Amino acid sequence: MIALGVILLIVGFILKIAILWTIGIILLVIGAILFILGSVGHAVGGRRHYW
């Protein structure tokens, strides 16, 4: 999810498409939150670790 967010950010910035930029930021933030929750030991989506 983090990688997809970064790709959408780059594509949105290069092609000047605002919706891709916005979706990329949202995916990047959600992916970072899930990664942090998984790495501190909280179960995310029924799994003990996210990645």
Disulfide bonds with the S-S distance in Angstrom:
none
